[in-house]
Amino acid sequence: MSGSIPNKKIELVQIWMEIYQEELIADWNLAFKDDDVLKLNHLDKKWNKY
């Protein structure tokens, strides 16, 4: 597999991860225990404009 992601998109993902870090970690821990993960509703229209 090959390809690339524009730097601006990578920066946005990193910012998004910082903002929602606690929720991402909580979901990771649930998934690790084979529990149902929570739906993250943060990937909405405000992020799509970038």
Backbone hydrogen bonds, N-H to C=O, Kabsch-Sander energy under -0.5 kcal/mol:
donor,donor_aa,acceptor,acceptor_aa,energy
9,K,6,P,-0.7
10,I,6,P,-1.9
11,E,7,N,-2.5
12,L,8,K,-2.0
13,V,9,K,-2.2
14,Q,10,I,-2.3
15,I,11,E,-2.4
16,W,12,L,-2.7
17,M,13,V,-2.5
18,E,14,Q,-1.9
19,I,15,I,-2.4
20,Y,16,W,-2.2
21,Q,18,E,-0.9
24,L,20,Y,-2.4
25,I,21,Q,-2.5
26,A,22,E,-2.3
27,D,23,E,-2.4
28,W,24,L,-2.4
29,N,25,I,-2.6
30,L,26,A,-2.1
31,A,27,D,-2.8
32,F,28,W,-2.6
33,K,29,N,-1.3
34,D,31,A,-1.8
35,D,30,L,-2.9
41,N,39,K,-0.7
44,D,42,H,-1.4
47,W,44,D,-1.4
48,N,44,D,-1.2
49,K,45,K,-0.9
50,Y,47,W,-1.3
